[in-house]
Amino acid sequence: MGLITLLACGPKTGVEALPEHVDIVAFEMNIGEVGRPSCLLPLDDDGSLCKSTGRPRPLTPDQADAVRVMLSSQQTWGQGSSKCFVPYLGFAFYDAENEVQQQVAVSLICEGIRATPGLPAMPRREVEQGLSEAALVTFVGMCEELKLEGCGLQPK
């Protein structure tokens, strides 16, 4: 896993870098659900799919690079925050032993991200954790490329 540093001040969450990984896969999340989501991350604690998470979707090398850049860039953030979180797009980072090192869920409707462990550039203050317009466009485009159902900016 990535090096974790506790910072006394500053905009970062304390995570220096994304964890070491060899593969990133995408997931459609909260399939067939309306209202409050049953899954806030794509995988359960034991690494199995959360009950409404779809099958893994392999990313192309370019898509994996885009995810790495988006999750490590301060330009991904800054549009405020939302009180809702309904993720339809998720990512999992796997190491060489196929163990999950990172989980990320993206709520396109609410323009937010949750991750465990935290993300390198994610601001500490919740009011700064919303997605930037450019990040939202990139994630919606990737969602559409992967042919996932929840790519719209309105609830399903």
N, C-alpha and C positions, 0 to 999 in steps of 0.2 A: 504494500500500500504506500501511498505517497507520504512524504515527510510532513509531519504535523508540527506546526509552530504556534504557540500562543502569542498573540500580539496584544500589546496594551492599548494601542489605538490604531486608527487607520481603517480603510474601507474593506479590508479582506476578512474572510471568515476564519483565517488561521491555517488554511490548507495551502501549502506551497505549490503543489502540482497535482495533476491528475495521477491516479495510482498507476503503477506499472501494469501493463496489460498487453495482450497479443491480439485480442479480438473485441469488437464492439458490435452488438446486435440491437436492432430496434424491435419494439413491440407495440401493437395496438392495445390500448388499455380501456377498461370499463365498457367492454363490448355489450351492447344490448341494454345498458343501464340508462335510466333517466333520473335526474335529480342527484342526490348525494352519492358520490362514488364509493364503491366498496374497496377499491384499491388506490392507495396514494403513491405507491411505488410498484413497478412491474412484477417484482418477485417477493415472496414471503421470506422470513428470516432464514429458513433452511435452504433457500435457493430455488425452490419450486415456484412455478407460475402462480401468481395471485389468482383468485378464482375467476375473475373476469378479464384476465390478460390473454391476448391471442398468441399464436405461435411466433417464435423468433423469426425475424426478417434479417437476413444477412445484409450488411452494408457494403457498397463498393468501396474501394480504397479512397476515392474522392469524398464520398459521403462520410466515411469514418474520419477523415482529415477535417472536414467541415464541422463535425460534432466536437472534435478536440479543440478546434479554434474557438467555436462558439462558447464552449464551457470554460475556456481559459482567458477570454477577452473581457476587459472592462467595458468595451463598447456594446456588449450584450445586454447590459443593465441600464437602469436609470429612469424608467418611465413611471415611477411611482409604484404602488402595490395595489393589489385587489384583495378583498376579503373572501373571495371564493377561490377554490382550487379543484378543478375537474379535469384531470389529465387523460388525454386520449393517445399520447405519444410517450413512449418510454424507451430507455436505453440501459443496457447492462454491459459492463466492461469485465472481460474474463482474462485470467492469467493463463500461463502455459499448462497448468494443471486443471483447467476448466473451472476454476473457483471464481466466484463473483468478487470483484474488487471495488466496484462502484455501481450504484444504481441512480438513475436520473428519471424524473417524470416531468413532462412539459404540459402545462395547461394552456392551450392556445386560446381558449375562450377567456380565461382569466389573466392571460399574459404573464404567467409565472412558472418558476421551476422549483422543484424540491430534489434534493440529492443527499445520498448518504454514501460515503462521508461527504462533507461540504465541498464546495467548488473554489478553485483558486481566486477567481476575480469577483465572486459574489459579494456584494456589499453586506456589511453587518447590519445596517439599519434597514428594517423592513420596508420603510417608505421609499427606498432606493432599489428594491429587489425586483421590480417589474421589468419585463422584457422591453428592449428598445424596438423601434419600428423595424429596423434592419434585421434584428434577430428574429422577430416574429415572421417576417417575410421568408427568411431562410428556413425556419422550422416548418412553416406551412408548405413551402416548396418541397422539402424533403418528405414530409408526410404524404403529399400528393404523388411524388415519385415512387414511394413505397406502396401506393395504392391502398392506404389505410382509410377507414370509414370516417374517422373523427377529425378530418382536416379542416372543416369549416370553422368559422369564428362564431358560430351560433351553436347552441346545444343540439344534439342529435334528436 
